[in-house]
């Protein structure tokens, strides 16, 4: 996965968040707002999965042995978000 692809996905998510904020400010239908929350959550999880799939090994190598909790957290997140 190329870096600019991840950045493009994040920019789309930013747009979704801005749209969600507008919906909330305008007090739009609760169902519409909830759907946007779920869409944003899914998009962010998918982007994180793509990033970690490509970069997990280098992320793990760069972590000092003292930071074992960070490694455990990353692995739990990956498993939880599958």
Phi and psi in degrees as GROMACS dihedral restraints (atoms count N, CA, C in turn):
[ dihedral_restraints ]
;  ai    aj    ak    al  type     phi  dphi    fc
    3     4     5     6     1   -77.5    20    10
    4     5     6     7     1   150.5    20    10
    6     7     8     9     1   -57.8    20    10
    7     8     9    10     1   -42.6    20    10
    9    10    11    12     1   -67.5    20    10
   10    11    12    13     1   -25.1    20    10
   12    13    14    15     1   -67.0    20    10
   13    14    15    16     1   -42.7    20    10
   15    16    17    18     1   -63.5    20    10
   16    17    18    19     1   -42.5    20    10
   18    19    20    21     1   -63.8    20    10
   19    20    21    22     1   -39.8    20    10
   21    22    23    24     1   -61.0    20    10
   22    23    24    25     1   -44.2    20    10
   24    25    26    27     1   -61.2    20    10
   25    26    27    28     1   -43.1    20    10
   27    28    29    30     1   -65.3    20    10
   28    29    30    31     1   -35.8    20    10
   30    31    32    33     1   -66.2    20    10
   31    32    33    34     1   -36.6    20    10
   33    34    35    36     1   -64.3    20    10
   34    35    36    37     1   -42.7    20    10
   36    37    38    39     1   -62.4    20    10
   37    38    39    40     1   -40.5    20    10
   39    40    41    42     1   -57.1    20    10
   40    41    42    43     1   -44.3    20    10
   42    43    44    45     1   -62.7    20    10
   43    44    45    46     1   -39.5    20    10
   45    46    47    48     1   -63.7    20    10
   46    47    48    49     1   -41.1    20    10
   48    49    50    51     1   -65.0    20    10
   49    50    51    52     1   -42.7    20    10
   51    52    53    54     1   -62.3    20    10
   52    53    54    55     1   -40.7    20    10
   54    55    56    57     1   -64.0    20    10
   55    56    57    58     1   -39.1    20    10
   57    58    59    60     1   -64.0    20    10
   58    59    60    61     1   -43.2    20    10
   60    61    62    63     1   -59.8    20    10
   61    62    63    64     1   -40.2    20    10
   63    64    65    66     1   -63.2    20    10
   64    65    66    67     1   -43.2    20    10
   66    67    68    69     1   -60.0    20    10
   67    68    69    70     1   -42.4    20    10
   69    70    71    72     1   -67.3    20    10
   70    71    72    73     1   -44.1    20    10
   72    73    74    75     1   -60.5    20    10
   73    74    75    76     1   -37.0    20    10
   75    76    77    78     1   -85.0    20    10
   76    77    78    79     1     0.4    20    10
   78    79    80    81     1    54.2    20    10
   79    80    81    82     1    48.0    20    10
   81    82    83    84     1   -68.9    20    10
   82    83    84    85     1   176.6    20    10
   84    85    86    87     1   -55.3    20    10
   85    86    87    88     1   134.4    20    10
   87    88    89    90     1   -57.0    20    10
   88    89    90    91     1   -39.6    20    10
   90    91    92    93     1   -62.8    20    10
   91    92    93    94     1   -42.4    20    10
   93    94    95    96     1   -63.8    20    10
   94    95    96    97     1   -42.1    20    10
   96    97    98    99     1   -65.2    20    10
   97    98    99   100     1   -44.8    20    10
   99   100   101   102     1   -62.4    20    10
  100   101   102   103     1   -41.4    20    10
  102   103   104   105     1   -59.7    20    10
  103   104   105   106     1   -39.4    20    10
  105   106   107   108     1   -67.5    20    10
  106   107   108   109     1   -39.6    20    10
  108   109   110   111     1   -57.1    20    10
  109   110   111   112     1   -47.3    20    10
  111   112   113   114     1   -64.5    20    10
  112   113   114   115     1   -40.4    20    10
  114   115   116   117     1   -63.9    20    10
  115   116   117   118     1   -42.8    20    10
  117   118   119   120     1   -65.0    20    10
  118   119   120   121     1   -45.1    20    10
  120   121   122   123     1   -59.2    20    10
  121   122   123   124     1   -46.0    20    10
  123   124   125   126     1   -62.4    20    10
  124   125   126   127     1   -45.3    20    10
  126   127   128   129     1   -62.6    20    10
  127   128   129   130     1   -40.7    20    10
  129   130   131   132     1   -68.6    20    10
  130   131   132   133     1   -42.3    20    10
  132   133   134   135     1   -62.0    20    10
  133   134   135   136     1   -42.6    20    10
  135   136   137   138     1   -64.5    20    10
  136   137   138   139     1   -40.4    20    10
  138   139   140   141     1   -65.5    20    10
  139   140   141   142     1   -42.4    20    10
  141   142   143   144     1   -62.7    20    10
  142   143   144   145     1   -42.3    20    10
  144   145   146   147     1   -60.7    20    10
  145   146   147   148     1   -44.9    20    10
  147   148   149   150     1   -63.1    20    10
  148   149   150   151     1   -41.7    20    10
  150   151   152   153     1   -63.9    20    10
  151   152   153   154     1   -49.1    20    10
  153   154   155   156     1   -67.8    20    10
  154   155   156   157     1   -35.5    20    10
  156   157   158   159     1   -57.9    20    10
  157   158   159   160     1   -39.4    20    10
  159   160   161   162     1   -83.4    20    10
  160   161   162   163     1   -31.5    20    10
  162   163   164   165     1  -117.9    20    10
  163   164   165   166     1     2.8    20    10
  165   166   167   168     1   -59.6    20    10
  166   167   168   169     1   -44.2    20    10
  168   169   170   171     1   -61.1    20    10
  169   170   171   172     1   -45.9    20    10
  171   172   173   174     1   -67.7    20    10
  172   173   174   175     1   -33.3    20    10
  174   175   176   177     1   -62.9    20    10
  175   176   177   178     1   -44.3    20    10
  177   178   179   180     1   -67.7    20    10
  178   179   180   181     1   -37.9    20    10
  180   181   182   183     1   -67.1    20    10
  181   182   183   184     1   -29.8    20    10
  183   184   185   186     1   -82.3    20    10
  184   185   186   187     1    -6.3    20    10
  186   187   188   189     1   -90.7    20    10
  187   188   189   190     1   129.4    20    10
  189   190   191   192     1   -65.5    20    10
  190   191   192   193     1   147.7    20    10
  192   193   194   195     1   -53.4    20    10
  193   194   195   196     1   -28.6    20    10
  195   196   197   198     1   -64.1    20    10
  196   197   198   199     1   -22.9    20    10
  198   199   200   201     1   -96.1    20    10
  199   200   201   202     1    41.5    20    10
  201   202   203   204     1   -58.8    20    10
  202   203   204   205     1   -33.8    20    10
  204   205   206   207     1   -62.4    20    10
  205   206   207   208     1   -34.4    20    10
  207   208   209   210     1   -64.7    20    10
  208   209   210   211     1   -43.6    20    10
  210   211   212   213     1   -62.5    20    10
  211   212   213   214     1   -46.1    20    10
  213   214   215   216     1   -60.7    20    10
  214   215   216   217     1   -40.3    20    10
  216   217   218   219     1   -61.6    20    10
  217   218   219   220     1   -47.4    20    10
  219   220   221   222     1   -58.9    20    10
  220   221   222   223     1   -44.6    20    10
  222   223   224   225     1   -65.6    20    10
  223   224   225   226     1   -39.8    20    10
  225   226   227   228     1   -63.5    20    10
  226   227   228   229     1   -41.3    20    10
  228   229   230   231     1   -61.6    20    10
  229   230   231   232     1   -41.7    20    10
  231   232   233   234     1   -63.8    20    10
  232   233   234   235     1   -47.1    20    10
  234   235   236   237     1   -66.2    20    10
  235   236   237   238     1   -43.5    20    10
  237   238   239   240     1   -63.7    20    10
  238   239   240   241     1   -36.8    20    10
  240   241   242   243     1   -87.7    20    10
  241   242   243   244     1     5.1    20    10
